[in-house]
Amino acid sequence: MSKIAVIGSNSFSGSDFIDLLLEDPDSQVLGISRSPEKSDLFIPYRHHGQDRFQFQQLDLNKHPAEIMSALDEFEPEFVVNFAAQSEVGPSWIHPEQWFQTNTVGLALLIDGLRQRDYLKRYVHISSPEVYGTTSGTITESAPLNPSTPYAASKAAADLLITTFVEQYGFPAVTIRSTNVYGAHQQLFKIIPRSFIYIDIGRNIELHGGGQSIKSYIHIRDVSRGEVAAMKQGRTGELYHLSPDRGHSIHEIVSTIAAITGNKLEDISTNIAERLGQDAAYVIDSSKALKELNWTPSISMEEGLIQVRDWVGGNWNQIKQEPLEYVHKP
């Protein structure tokens, strides 16, 4: 059986990745996260049972030695790290916390992993935010130009990974995917939040009128690309995972309004733009298509309908959950 350790297993991306891994009966997975396992509302992999999955609650910052001990006992061929302080706006308030997790915690992890013979591949999850505002469609060779503390912490991590690859031959591949969405996502994210706000009669706030361009991609398409990179990617390579075009937030919320039988002007309010908000980024994924035989397959409308159905099907539980981002240092 293939053994895969997933750090940040409670995250939206990490939990979907595990769900996909467990579809393969030859996969055995260790999940590691700083918080207790979330409920079925946010964790899709539970329906596979516990025969090939085990979970340990360990913090990348507080328990580096314990994490290495857990990995040594499990001896995974693959380690995929989703653990991160990932919200952009709040990174201005406590930038040191973003660097602690995204850069310092990462440094401790990979310095330990480079000394383990059982490791065949480390998959590093980066972000297109490291490019800052761009024009046109950008490739993996684009320069780093971060415009927020979050993006700067991720850029620093990417550079650190590169030095470990060059100096130690560390078997890393890096993924930069655009904005993920889908069922089981955190409720404060714009797509599930929009469906929820419409249901409760609350206006959706569009920062900067919703003019910023994002390349939204369904989480399962990204998970498929990450599995392909884990198995087939070349050491030291960076792979973009993105649809062919971007959508403005205004366009996304307009589509959600139409799906729910509403007009955009009746459900939304324009407010000031966020500090450091990138105007646009659309990244090129032709390298992943060529080397990994990967391409996204879930359309935006299909994905949005899935989110609508998930919200509607879990409404009694969702309405008891907080709808705003709650920061955990």
N, C-alpha and C positions, 0 to 999 in steps of 0.2 A: 504494500500500500504506500502511496505517496503521503508524506507527512508535511503539513503546512501549518506554520504558526502565523496567526493574524493578530497584530498588535493594534489596539484601537478597535476591538471587535464590536463594541457597543455603538460605534458611529454608524451613521446612515450608510456610508459607502462600505465600511468594513462588514456590517451585518449582511448586506446584499451579496458581497463577495463570498462570504461563508455559505450563504444559501446556494449560490451557484456551485461552489466547490463540492458541497454535500450531495449534489445531484449525481456526482460520479461515485459509484459504490467503492472505488479504490482509493478514495481520499479520506484521510484522517486529519482532523483539525484541532489545534489548540488555540483558543481565544483568550486574549489578555486585554483587560481594560481597567481603568482606574476606578470605575464605578460598578456597582452591582449590575448584573444582567437586567436589561430593561424588560418590560412586559411584551406580550405578543403583539401589541399595537405597533411597536417600533422594531421588533426583531422578527424577521421573516423566516429564519432558518429553523425555528423550533419544531416545525412539523416533521422534520427529518428524524427527530428523536435524539437520544444522547449516546447511542452506541459508538458513533465515530466522531463525537465532539466532546471536548472538555473545556471548562472555563476556569480561569484564575483571575481574581481581582487584585491587580498590582498596578502601581503608578510608575510611569516612566521616569518621573523626577524623584520620587521618594523611595522607590524600591528597585534600583538598577541591579543590585546584586541578586535579589530574589528573582528578577526576571531572567537573568542569565542562568540561574540555577534551574528554573522551570524549563528553559530552552534546552539546557544540557541533559535534563532527564528525558525530555521528549525527543530530542535530536532531530529537528525538522530539516528536510532538504531545502525547504523554501521558507523565508520569513518575509512577510508583507506588512509594511508599517503604515497604518492609517492614523496613528495617534498624532494629534496636533491641536493647538489652539487655532481654530479655523475662521472665526468671525473677523471681518475686516474692520468695521466701524469701531468696536470696543478696543481694538488693538492700540488706539491712540491714548486710551486711558491708563493702561498698564502695559506699555510696550515690553518691559522687562520680563513679564510673564510669558509673552509670546516667544521671546528669544530663549527663555529657559526651556520651554517644552520643544519648540520647533528646531532649535539649534543645539543648545547645551545637552538636553536629554538625548537627542539624536546622536551627538558625538560619543556619549558614553555607550550607547547601544552598539553602534557600528564598530567602535574600537574593541568591544568584547567579541562581536561576531566575527571580525576578521581573523581571530585566533582559533576559530572553531572549524575543525576538519569536516564536520557533517554538513556544513552549509554549502549548497550548490548555487543558490540564487537569492539575492536580497532585492526586493522590489520597493523602491522609494517613491512615495506619492507626493508629487510637487503640485504646482498650481500655475496657470497662465498669468496670474496676478503679478508674477515676477517680471513680466514684460512691460508693465505699466500701460499707458494709453498708446495704442498703435493705430496705424492706418493700413488698409489692405489686409491681405491674408498672410500670416507670418509662419515661418518654418521653425524647426528646432534650432537652427543656427542664429536666430535673432538675439541681439544683445539683451542682457538683463538691465532693467530700468525701473525698479520698484518704486511705488509712490505712496505706500502706507507701511507702518511698522509690521503688519502681518506679512506683506509681500517681501519686505526686506529680510524678515526672519526666514522665510522660505527660500529666498535667493541665497542667503548665507548657507543654509543647509545643503542646497544643490551644489554649491562650490566645494563644500566639505566632502560630499560624496565623490565629486570628481577627483579630489586629491587622494582619497583612499583608493580609488580605482587605479590611478596613475602610479602611486607609490607602492601599493601592496597587492595590486591585482584583485582588489575586492570585487566579488562577483555581483555587482549592482546593475540594475536597469532602473530608469527613471520614467515615471508617467506624469504627463501634464494633461489633465482632462478639463473641459470647460464645465459650465454650471450644470450640476446633476440635479435631477428631480425624479419623483416617482412616489408610489405608495410607501408608507412607513417613514417618510421624511419628517424632520423636526417641524413642528407646527408653526414656528415663527418664520419659516422660509416663505418667500413670496407666493409660490404656487399653492401649497396647501392652505396657507393663511388666507389667500384670496377666496377660495371656496368656503372656508369657515366664516369669514367676515360677511360674505353674501348671505349665508344661512342665518346669521345672527343679526343682520341688518346694520352692520357697522361699516363705515366707509374705508376703502382701501387707500392708503397714502402712497402716492407715486412721487418718490424723490426726483427732483428735477423734471417733473412732468413725465417721468418714465422714459426719457429719451436715450439713456445709456443702452448700448447694444451688448447683449450677452448671447453666447452660443449654447443654448440649453440642450442637454442630451439626457436621454433616459438612463437611469442608474444601471439597468441590466446590460445595456450596450457597453457602458464603461467597464463593468465587471467582466464581461466577455473579453474585452481588450486587455485587461489586466492579467487575466488567466493566460491569454496568448503570449503576452510579454514575459510572464513568469516562466513559461515552458519553452518558448522559442526565441525570446529576445537575446540580443548580443550584449555581452558584458560591456558596460560603459556607455551604452546607447540610451538616448532619450526618445520617447515616443509620445506624439500628440494623439489624443482621442477627442474628436470633435465632429459635429455635423458639418455639412458643406456651407452653411450660411448662419448668420446671426439673426436674433430677433430682439427688438427693443422691448423693454419692460412694458411699455404702453401697448405694444402689439400682443404680448402674452396675456395681459389682463383683459384686453379687448376680446381675445379668443375665449377666455374663461367666462366673460360676460355673456358672449353669444351661446356658449354651451349650456349656461344656466338660464337662458331666456331673458337676459337683462341688457341694458345699454350701459356702456362704459361711463358716461357722464352721470349716471344715476348711482353708481356704486363706488366712485373714486374721487379723490381730492388731490390736487397737485400741491406739493410742498417743496422746500429748499433741497438742493442736492447735498449729498453726504460729502464730508471733507475727504479729499484725495480720491474721489470716485473716478475710475477710469471711464473715459467716454465710450470706448469700444475695444473689443478684441475678438478677432476671428482667426483661429489658428488652423494651419494646414495639417491634415492627417494622412497625406498620401504615403508617407513612410510606413505607417502602420498597415496600410492597405497592401503595400508592396512586400514588406518583410513578414508581417504577421497574418496576412490574408484577412484583415479585419475591416469591417465597415458597419456603421450604425444601421439598425433595421427597424426600430420602433419610431413611428412618425410622431410629431408633436401632438396632433389631435388625438391619436390613440393613447399616448401617454397621459395627456390631460384628463381624458375620460377615465382612465384607470385611477387617477388621483381622486377624481370626483366620486367614483364608486367606493373607493376605500374610505373616504370621509363619510359618505352617507351610510356605509355598512357598519361603521364603528362610531356613530354619532354620539351614542350615550356615554362612551368612554372618552371621546375626544372633548366633549363639552366640559369635562371635569379637569382637563389638563390646562396648564398655563399656556398662554398664547404668545408670550413675549420671551425673548432670549434671557436666560438666567446664567450669568457668568460664574464659572467655577475656576478659581485660581489654580 
